[in-house]
Amino acid sequence: MTTSTNSGRSKWKSPSNIALVKYWGKKGFQIPSNASLSFTLSNCHTITELEWEASTELSVEVFFEGRKNEAFAPKVLSFFEHVSNEHPVLKNYRYKLHTENTFPHSSGIASSASGMSALALCVCSMLVELGGTIPDFFQEASHLARIGSGSASRSVYGGLVEWGIHDDYDGSSDHYAVPYKKAHNVFNNFQDTILIVHEGQKSVSSSIGHGLLNDHPLAERRFDIAQQNMEKLKEILDSGDLDKFVELVEFEALMLHSLMMTSSPSYILMEPNTLAIIQKIRDFRKQNGTHITFTLDAGANVHLLYPEKDIDMAKQLLDNELVGHCVNGKYICDNVGNGPTQLEC
């Protein structure tokens, strides 16, 4: 990092995450309607470099994977306008944002989570360099990331991360995420092989999907179930009960998509190959007694989750049964990661 009062830059690498209990639905401004908990990933990450220069007017330029991107700029500008209400010094600069992903954008892998968390971390580094006092750097980064994308609040920590008020989780908050460090060792090295069923823009964005839940007839019941599942998941994580883990994680994935399919208007993000993969995972697990399971983000791609002990079995399943359902045979091998890293500019 190089900086002065007038100009500077900061750079962070921040990972995506995959929720086990899903965040779907908001109340107020970026406040979750239920608590959620996720695995932070490792290989699926965003690298963001933020440049700032003193100016009389707040403005942003965004460069995505080396090219100027006008489509992303309004969201980034909105982010700065909101966080400037809490940190007024940010209004006194113009910004250039250089960002790139290691995974397909807008196809069911949380690029907003990694992207907005990387940006929030850059902003926190900027504030520190400008002489600001941040009592808890990562908590503030989580808080600011939430303003840009709710799920981004979880990406500023590694491992298992919880976001949203819940009585069973110490220190939980609607305004920032907290790491969950009490889980059984079996969850420390969980694998996530992401099967690329669809590449490109989703037909319905997650922001629109959250909004459609507001008038959903099952919304309140969903929020209650999610809170109950958070309680159940804590017991599962603490005990290492993989049978119950499989059951709960798959239920949450399918409930998320059932809410999409029953909203008004309704929409379907799963593809035929998504369903084929799910069925083959379940058949293989039944035949072989493994703990290979799946979850879904708000898209068609399938996250194949499994403990480290099942790596060989998962490779067999992938090679023999699943890869043919992926776009051009594409998949991404990932695992639970340690969280963001600050990089040299």
Long-range contacts (C-beta under 8 A, 24 or more apart in sequence): 1-125, 1-129, 1-342, 1-344, 1-345, 2-345, 3-126, 3-129, 3-130, 5-54, 5-130, 6-53, 6-54, 7-51, 7-52, 7-53, 7-54, 8-51, 8-52, 8-126, 8-129, 8-130, 9-49, 9-50, 9-51, 9-52, 9-345, 10-49, 10-50, 10-121, 10-122, 10-125, 10-126, 10-129, 10-342, 10-345, 11-47, 11-48, 11-49, 11-50, 11-122, 11-342, 11-343, 11-344, 11-345, 12-47, 12-48, 12-118, 12-121, 12-122, 12-125, 12-340, 12-341, 12-342, 12-343, 13-45, 13-46, 13-47, 13-48, 13-118, 13-340, 13-341, 13-343, 14-45, 14-46, 14-48, 14-114, 14-115, 14-117, 14-118, 14-121, 14-155, 14-156, 14-339, 14-340, 15-40, 15-41, 15-42, 15-44, 15-45, 15-46, 15-114, 15-117, 15-155, 15-158, 15-337, 15-339, 15-340, 16-40, 16-41, 16-44, 16-45, 16-46, 16-103, 16-109, 16-110, 16-111, 16-113, 16-114, 16-155, 17-41, 17-110, 17-113, 17-114, 17-151, 17-154, 17-155, 17-161, 18-110, 18-192, 18-295, 18-297, 18-303, 18-305, 19-151, 19-154, 19-252, 19-295, 19-297, 20-233, 20-248, 20-249, 20-252, 20-295, 21-226, 21-229, 21-230, 21-233, 21-248, 21-252, 22-226, 22-252, 22-253, 22-255, 22-256, 23-150, 23-151, 23-163, 23-164, 24-209, 24-210, 24-213, 24-222, 24-256, 24-259, 24-298, 25-210, 25-213, 25-214, 25-219, 25-222, 25-223, 26-150, 26-210, 30-146, 30-147, 30-150, 31-174, 31-175, 32-150, 32-163, 32-164, 32-174, 33-213, 33-219, 33-223, 34-164, 34-222, 34-223, 34-226, 34-227, 34-230, 35-162, 35-163, 35-164, 35-165, 35-166, 35-169, 35-172, 35-226, 35-227, 35-230, 36-151, 36-154, 36-162, 36-163, 36-164, 36-226, 36-230, 37-160, 37-161, 37-162, 37-163, 37-180, 37-230, 37-233, 38-151, 38-154, 38-160, 38-161, 38-163, 39-159, 39-160, 39-190, 39-192, 39-305, 39-336, 40-154, 40-155, 40-157, 40-158, 40-159, 40-160, 40-161, 40-336, 40-337, 40-338, 40-339, 41-192, 41-334, 41-335, 41-336, 41-337, 42-334, 42-335, 42-336, 42-337, 42-338, 43-102, 43-103, 43-332, 43-333, 43-334, 43-335, 43-337, 44-101, 44-102, 44-103, 44-109, 44-114, 44-194, 44-332, 44-334, 45-101, 45-102, 45-114, 45-118, 46-99, 46-100, 46-101, 46-102, 46-111, 46-114, 46-115, 46-117, 46-118, 47-99, 47-100, 47-102, 47-118, 47-343, 48-97, 48-98, 48-99, 48-115, 48-118, 48-119, 48-122, 49-97, 49-98, 49-99, 49-122, 49-343, 49-345, 50-95, 50-96, 50-97, 50-119, 50-122, 50-123, 50-126, 51-95, 51-96, 51-97, 51-98, 52-93, 52-94, 52-95, 52-96, 52-126, 53-93, 53-94, 54-92, 54-93, 55-92, 55-93, 55-94, 56-92, 57-94, 58-84, 58-90, 58-91, 58-92, 58-93, 58-94, 59-94, 59-95, 60-94, 60-95, 60-96, 60-97, 61-94, 61-95, 61-96, 61-97, 62-96, 62-97, 62-99, 63-96, 63-97, 63-98, 63-99, 64-99, 64-100, 65-99, 65-100, 65-101, 66-98, 66-100, 75-148, 76-119, 79-116, 79-119, 79-147, 79-148, 82-147, 83-123, 83-144, 83-147, 86-144, 87-123, 87-127, 87-132, 89-127, 89-130, 89-132, 90-123, 90-126, 90-127, 103-194, 103-332, 104-196, 104-199, 104-200, 106-200, 106-201, 106-202, 106-205, 107-196, 107-198, 107-199, 107-200, 107-201, 107-202, 107-299, 107-300, 107-301, 108-198, 108-202, 108-269, 108-296, 108-297, 108-298, 108-299, 108-300, 108-301, 109-194, 109-297, 109-299, 109-301, 109-332, 110-151, 110-152, 110-155, 110-297, 112-148, 112-149, 112-151, 112-152, 112-206, 113-149, 113-151, 113-152, 113-154, 113-155, 114-152, 114-155, 115-148, 115-149, 115-152, 116-145, 116-148, 116-149, 116-152, 117-141, 117-142, 117-145, 117-149, 117-152, 117-153, 117-155, 117-156, 117-340, 118-340, 119-145, 119-148, 120-144, 120-145, 120-147, 120-148, 120-152, 120-156, 121-145, 121-156, 121-340, 121-342, 125-342, 139-176, 140-176, 142-176, 142-177, 143-175, 143-176, 146-175, 146-176, 146-177, 153-177, 155-339, 155-340, 156-339, 156-340, 157-339, 158-336, 158-337, 158-338, 158-339, 159-183, 159-188, 159-336, 159-337, 159-338, 159-339, 160-187, 160-237, 160-336, 162-230, 166-227, 166-230, 166-231, 168-230, 168-231, 168-234, 169-230, 169-234, 180-237, 182-237, 182-238, 183-237, 183-238, 183-240, 184-237, 184-238, 184-239, 184-240, 185-240, 186-240, 186-242, 186-307, 187-237, 187-240, 187-307, 187-336, 188-336, 189-307, 189-308, 189-335, 189-336, 190-305, 190-306, 190-307, 190-308, 190-335, 190-336, 191-304, 191-305, 191-306, 191-307, 191-308, 191-310, 191-311, 191-314, 191-333, 191-334, 191-335, 191-336, 192-303, 192-304, 192-305, 192-334, 192-335, 192-336, 193-303, 193-304, 193-306, 193-314, 193-318, 193-331, 193-332, 193-333, 193-334, 194-301, 194-302, 194-303, 194-304, 194-331, 194-332, 194-334, 195-277, 195-301, 195-302, 195-303, 195-304, 195-318, 195-322, 195-325, 195-326, 195-331, 196-301, 196-326, 196-327, 196-330, 196-331, 196-332, 197-271, 197-273, 197-274, 197-277, 197-300, 197-301, 197-302, 197-325, 197-326, 197-327, 198-271, 198-299, 198-300, 198-301, 198-327, 199-327, 199-330, 202-269, 202-298, 202-299, 203-267, 203-269, 204-260, 204-267, 204-269, 206-298, 209-260, 209-263, 209-267, 209-298, 212-260, 212-263, 212-264, 212-265, 213-259, 213-263, 215-264, 216-259, 216-262, 216-263, 216-264, 218-259, 218-262, 222-255, 222-259, 225-255, 226-252, 242-291, 242-307, 243-291, 245-291, 245-293, 246-285, 246-291, 246-293, 249-293, 249-294, 249-295, 249-305, 250-293, 250-294, 250-295, 252-295, 253-294, 253-295, 253-296, 254-296, 256-296, 256-298, 257-296, 260-298, 269-298, 269-299, 269-300, 270-296, 270-300, 271-300, 273-300, 273-325, 273-326, 274-300, 274-301, 274-302, 276-325, 277-302, 277-322, 277-325, 278-302, 280-317, 280-321, 280-322, 280-325, 281-317, 281-322, 284-313, 284-317, 284-321, 288-313, 290-314, 292-317
